[in-house]
Amino acid sequence: MNAQRRDVLVIGGGISGLTVAWTLHKAGVDVCLMDAAQHVGGCSQTSRKNGFLLERGPFNVIVRDPSFERMLEDVADTVSVVPANDAAKLRYIYRHGKLHVVPTNPIALMRTKLLSVRAKARLLRGLLWSHRSQSEDETIETVVSRRLGPEVADTIVSAAVNGILAGDISKLSLGACFPLAAKIDAAMRSPIGYGLRKALGGSKDKRAKHKRKWPGLVSIEGGLGVLMDALASPMGDSCKTNCKVNSILPNNTGYEVAYKSPSGQDSELSTLSCRRIVMALPVAQTVQVLSHAFPQAASAIEPVLSSPLTIVNLGYRNTSVGHPLRGFGFLVPRNEKEMPIMGALFADSVFPHHAPRGHRLLRVFLGGAQNPDINNHTDEQLRDIAIAGLRNLLHITGDPVLVDIIRYKAAIPQYHAGHRDRIAQFIAAIEQFPGMYAVGNYLEGASLNDCVRVAHKCAENIIEDAEPKSAAMKEMPSTKNIATSCACMNKDMLSVS
C-alpha cells in the first residue's frame, strides 16, 4: 500500500468540505481533500443542455454570513454573483386547483383565498394572544397549530416547509429546524406584541446588524458549480477525486485512512496518515465510514433520515406556455392529495440566463417525505407525472423540448423531534478523539449558507489550534473541543435560508 502523510484530511467534496479545505489552504495549512465522485461539489453541480443551464441541486443561495461574503469576494476573479430578478419576490401556493399569491402583509393575509374565514379568525386570535411552548422539542405542526390554527399549518406552513426541507411538519422539530422561532415561541404570548416591542426597542440591534452585500436570493454566473470549481482549483493535486474512503483508524500521531484510488488495482487500497481529520460526508456515508472504529459516534446519528427528491427540468418554447410564469414558483400543501408534484420553480423568471431566448425553464420537484417511493418510478413515468402536474395549471400545450431528470435517494436531512439530542451525542462521541471534526448539512442547517457558516467556523478553529501558543497558554488546560467549535447548535440563527 502507498503511504502518504498530510496535516489535515477533509473527507467529502461538497460545499462543506470545500469550504473547510479552501479556507485552510488559503491560510497555508497542509490540507488534502478527498472525494469519491468524479467532480467536487456534491449535489451543487451545474450542466448545460440544449442551451439551458441546469442546476443539479440547489438553485440559489441567501448569503447571510459575513464569512460567506468574504469567500465570494476572494474568488471574485473567477466567480460573479448574480442577484435574482425582482419577480422572485412573488410566490404562489397551489390550493383547490389554482395558484394563490403568498400573502406578505396583513391586508393580503385577510384577503387571501388560501384560508377559510374561520381559519383567518383563528389566525388573528393567535397573533393577538396564544399559549407559549410547554415542551422543549415540539414539532412544527404542533407549534403552528397551537399558535395560528391547524388550517394555517396544513396549508401555508406545510407548503413552505415542503419547499425548504422536503419534510413532514408533523415530524420535524421546530427547535432543530428553526431555533430562533422556537426561542421566540417559548418567550412570548402575543406575536403582535412581541413584534411591536422589537420594532420600538430594536434600534441598537438594527445598527449592530451586519449589512449584507447581496441581500435576497443570488446565484453564480454559469451556475453554482462554478463556485465549487473555484474553491477546488487553488488546491491542485491536493484535491483528490475518485477516491473512496474505506476505513479510518486512530493511531499515535492522528489517523490512518485507507482509500481506493483510481490508480490502484481492484483490490488494492492506498493509505494516508494525517494529524487532523474533517468528516464532511452526507450523514448516511458518515455513519458508514465511522461505524467500524467509531461505533458510538456512528450509532448516534444513524437514526437521522434524509428525504428522497427528484428534480425534473422541463424546457418549453414560449409559445407552448400560456401562463406568464412571473414569480419564483409555487408549492403544494400536504392536504392537496390530487396534485402529484411538490411544486415547481419558474427558473428563467428568477435567473433569465437559465433558458435560451424564446424558451422557458421549469424545475419540477417530486418525492420528499410525503412521497418517499418516488425513485421507484422510471424516467418516463417521472416525466409524465411532472408534465401532468403542470399542463392544465400553467396552460401548457405541446411537448417539452428538454427533459432532464436528477434523482437523489437521500437529498435533505430531516431534523425530526430529538434531533438536537442525537447531534449532542454524536459530538460527545467524536470529541473523545483529538483532531477529529465534523461538518455537514445534518448539523446546524441544511442550506448552503448554513453549511458554509459551520465549515468556515470549523476551519478557523483548526487554524487557531495549529498556531503556536504562548508558554502561559500551553500550561492551561484546553477547554475548546469539537462540541463548541464545529457543530454546536446555534440557537440565535435560523437554520434554513
N, C-alpha and C positions, 0 to 999 in steps of 0.2 A: 504494500500500500504506500502511496506517495504522501509524505507528511509535510505540512506547511504550518507556519506559525504567524498569527496576527494578534494585535492587541484587542480589537473588538470585532466580533462577527455578528452581523444582522441577518437573521433568517426570515426571509419574506420580502418581496419587492413591490408590495402595494404602496399606497400613499404613506402609510405609517412607517414602514421600513425605509422607504426612500428618503423621507424627511429626516429620520434619525441619521442615516448614513451620510446624506448630503451635508447636514449640519456638522457632523463630526469631521468629515473630510475637509470641509472649509476651515475648521479650527486646527487642522494639522494632525488630527488623531489618525493612527494607523487603523483603518477600518476596511472591512470586506463585507459586501452584501451578496447573499446567495438566494437564488430563487429557482423554483422548479420549472417555471414556464419559459417559453421561448422569448418572451418580451416582458420587461418590467412594467409595473403599473397596476397589477392586479386586475380588477374589473374596470379600472379607468383607462380604457383603450379607445382609440378613435380610428375609424376606417373611412374610406371613400368608395362610393359605388354609384356608377351612372350619374356622376355629378352631385350626388347627395353626400353630405357629411354626417356620419353616423357614430354617435357615442355608444360604446358597448355597455357602459354602466351609467354612472352619474352624468346628468345632463348639464348641471350648473352648480355653482357654489356660492355661499354667502361668506365673505371674508370678514369675520368678526374679530379675530385675534390679531394683535399687533405683530406677533412673530410670523404669522401667515403673510401679512402685508410686506414685511421686510424680506421674506423669502421671494415673493413675487418681484419686488424691486431689484433683488440681487440677480435674478435671471432675466431682467428686462431686455438684455441684448438678444435673447432668443425667444422670449415669450411676451406676447401682447395681450393685455386684459381687455375683454370686450364686454361692455355693460349691456344688460338686457334692454329691449325696447320698452317704452312706456306701456305698451299693450299688455305686457306681462302682469301688470297690476290687476288686470281684470281676470277673475277666476270664476269657474262655474261648478255647481253641483247638480248631478243628474237626479231628478225627482219626478215620479209619475209620468215618465215618457218625455220630459222636457229638460232643457238646461236652464238653471236659475242662477243669476249672478250672486256670488257670495256677498252678503251684506257687510259693509265695513264701517257703518256708523249707526247710531240708534234709530234714526228715521228709516233707513233702509231695512234695518232689522225688523221693525214693526210692520213694514210694508211687504216683506218677502213672502212668497207663497211656499217657501220651503217648510214652513211651520204652520200648524193649525192655530186658530185663535186661542184655544185652551193652552197650547204649548207656549205661545207668546206671553200669556198672562202668567204662567208658571215661571218663565224665564225672567220676567220683570220682577216678580216677587223675590226670586233668588238673588237678583242683582242688588235689591234693596237690603235683604237680610236672609241669611241661610246658616245652617249649622256648620261649625268647624269640624275638622277631621277628628275622629275618635280612635284612629288606628295609625300606626307608623308606616304601614305599607298597603294602602288601598289601591285598587285597580282604577284605571282612568274612567271606566264606566261607572263605578261606584261613586266616585267624587263628582263627576259631571251630573249624574242623575240626582244626587243629593243637593247639589248647588242649583242647577239650572233646569232639571227635569229630564225624564227618560227620553222624550222626543228629540231634544237637542243632542243628547248623547247618541241616539240611534241615527240621526240624520246628518247633522253638521260635523260632530266630533268624530264619528266613526269614519266618515269620508276623509276628513283631514288626516287622521292617523293612518288610514289605509294608504294615503299618498306619501306620507313621510316614512313610515316604518313597515308598510305592508303587513300590519299586525291587527290583532283582535283586542279591542279595548276592554273586553271582559277578562282578559288575562294579563295585559300589560300593566306594570306598576307605574303609577304617576310619579312617585318619588325617584325611581330609577330613570324614567324617560324624560321627565320634566322637573328637575329638582327645585327650580325656583317656584314653579306653580304649586308644588307640594308644600313648600315653605310658607307661601302666602296663604294657602288653604288652611294650614294649621294655625295661622296667626290672626285671621280676620273673620268677622261675621258678615260684614257688608262689603261686597266687592266695589260698589259705587263709592262708599265712604272711604275705602282704602285708596281707590284711585284719586279721589279728591285730595286726601291728605298727602299723597305722593306728589301731586301736581302743585299744591300750595307750599309744601315744605321741602321740595326736592331740588331747589336751585343750586345748592352746593354740589349735589350729586351730578347735576347736568354739566356743571363747569368741569368737574373732575373726569367725566366720562370721556373715553377715547373717541375722537372724531375719526370715523372710518374714511379712508381714502376712496374706497369703492363701495358706496352704500348700495344696498339692494343686491339683486342677482347679477352674477357675472359669469363669463366663460372665458375660454382662451381662443385666440385666433388660431384656427386649424384644429381646435378640439382639445379636450383635457389631456389627451395622450401626449400632446406637445410638451405640456408641463412635466409629465412623468419622464420623458426623454431628456428634458433639460436638467432635471435633478440627477439622473443617472450618468449623463455624459461626462462630467468632470472626473468621475471615479475611474474611468477607463477600464483596465483589466481587473480592477478590484470589484467591479460589478459583474458577478458571475450568473449567467442564466443556464437553463437546462441542468441545474444541479439540485437534485432532490435529497434532502437530509434523511438519513436512515436512522441515526441514533445520536444522542448526546449523553456523555458521561463526565461527571466531575472528576478532576484529578488534583494533584498537589499545586499546580500552577494555574488552575482555572478549569477549562473544559476541553474535551476532545470530541470532535464532531466527525462522524462517518457519513459520507455522502456519495451518491452516484453521479459521476461527472460524464459529460458527453464523450470524452476521450477515452474513458475506461472500457474494459471488457464487460460483457453482460453480467458477470458475477463479481466483478472487481469493484471494491469501494476505495475511495480516496479518503484521507483524513486531514483535518485541520485543527490545530490547537489554538486556543485563544484565552486571554485573561478574563474578558467580559463577553457576555452573550446577550443579545436582544431578540426575544421572540416576537416576531411581527407577522405571524401567520393568522389566517382565519381561525375561529375558535375550534372547529372540528379538527383541523390539522394540528393545532397546538396541543389538543388532547392526545392525538395520535403520537406525536413526536415525544411528548413528555411522559407518556404512560409507563415506559419501562423503568427509567431511572428516577422519575419524579412522580410516583403514583398518587401521592396526596394532592399535589397541585392539579394533576390531570382530572382526578375524580371530582374536585371542587367545581370545575367549570363544565364537566361533561353534560350536566342537565341543561346547559344553555343551548336552546334550539335556534335555528335560523330558518326564516321563511323562504320558500321557493319563489322564483319570479321568472317570468318570460316576457321579453320585450319584442313586440312585432312592429318593425318600422314599415310604414306604408307610404309610398310616394305616388302622388297623383298629378295629372295635369290640372291646371287652374280650372279649365272648362268642365272638369268632372266633379268639382266640389261646389255645391250650392250655398253652403254656409260660409260666412265671411271669415271664420276662424280667427277672429280678433280676440286675443287674450292668451293666457298661459295654457289653458286646457280645462278639463273637467274631471271630477272624481265621483265615484259611485258609493253611496252609503251601503251599509251591510244589509239593510232591510229592503233593498231593491233587487230581489232574487232573480227577476226575469232578465236582468242585464248581465250578459256573460263576461263582461270585462271589468277591471278595477277602475279604469279611467283612461284618458288619452291626453297627450300633450301636443299642443299646436307648435311644433318645433320651429318652423321658419317664421312664425309670428313673433316668437321670443328672440331668436337669433336668425335674421334673414339669410345669412350666408350658409345655412344648413341645407338649403334647397336651391337647385339651379333656377334660372329665370323661367317663369311661366309654369312653375310647379309648386306643389305644397307637400310638406312632410308631416306625417302624424306618427307619434310614438304611442303605441297601444300597450297597456300593461295587463297581464293575465297572471292568475295564481294568487300568491300571498297566503296569509294564514287562513283565509276563508275558503281557499280552493287549493289545498296542498298537493293534489294529484295532477296538477296541470301538466307537468312534464311527461306524463304517460301518453299524451297525445302526439300524433305525428305532426310533422311540419305542415302538411296540407290541412290537417284539422285545425291547427293553431291559426293558420292564415284565414280559414273560413270563419272561425269564431271572432277574430278581430274585425274582419270586414262586416260580418253580420251585426256586430255591436255598434258600428258607425254608420252604416249605409243610410238608414231612414233618418237617424238623428241629425246627421250632418248633410243630408240631401246629396248623397254621393251617387253618381252614375258611372258606369263603365268600370273596367278593371284597373287595378293599380299598375303603374309602370315599374314599380320597385317593391319587392317584398324581401325583408331581411329579418331573420329570427335569431334572437340570442336567448339561450336558456341558462338559468342558474338554479342548481339544486338547493343551494344554501346561499341566499343573497344577503339578507339583513338579519343580524342577531336580534332575538326577541327578549326584551327586558321584562320577563314575567315577574309576578309577585315573588319576593325572595331573592331577586337578582343581586341586590346590594350585599346581602349576606354571603351569597356564593362568591362574589368577587372578593369580598374581605377574606374569606377562607383561602381563596387562590393566592392572594397577596401574601397572607401569613405563611403559606406553604413555600412559596418561592423565595421569600426574603431570608429563609434559612440558608440559602446558597449565595454567598457573596459574589457580586458581579453579575448576577442574573437579573434581567429586566424584561418587562412585557409591555407592549403597546398594541393597539388594535381597536377595531370598532365595537368590540364587545365589552369595553371597559367604561368609558366616560361619554359615549355618544357615538352614533352611527354615521354622522355626516362627515364629509371631507374636512370641514372646518375643525370639528372636534378631534378627528384623527391627527391633523397637523398640530393642533394645540398640545395634545398629550405627547406626541412624538417629539416635538421641539423641547418640551419640558424634560423629557427623558434624556435627550441628547445634552442639554445644559447640565444636568446632574452628573452625567458621565464625565463631561469636560471638567466640571468643578472637582470631582473626585480624583481626576487624573493630575490636577495641578499640585505642585509642591506646597505643603503646608508648613507653617512656622513650627518651631520646636514646641511652643506652648500648645498649639493646636494638636500636635501629634500626641501629646500626653493626655489630652482629653478624650474620653470615650466617645465614639461616634454615635450620634443619635439619628443620623439620616439612614433611611432604608428604602427599599423599593415601594413599601406601602405608602410612603408620603411623597416619593419622587416621581413615580411613573403612573400609578393607577388609582390614586385616591379619588373618591367620588367628590367632585367639586359641586357643592350644594348651592353655590351662588351663581351658577350659569345654566342656561338652558342647554339640554343635551342635543337638540336637533336643530339644524339650520333650515 
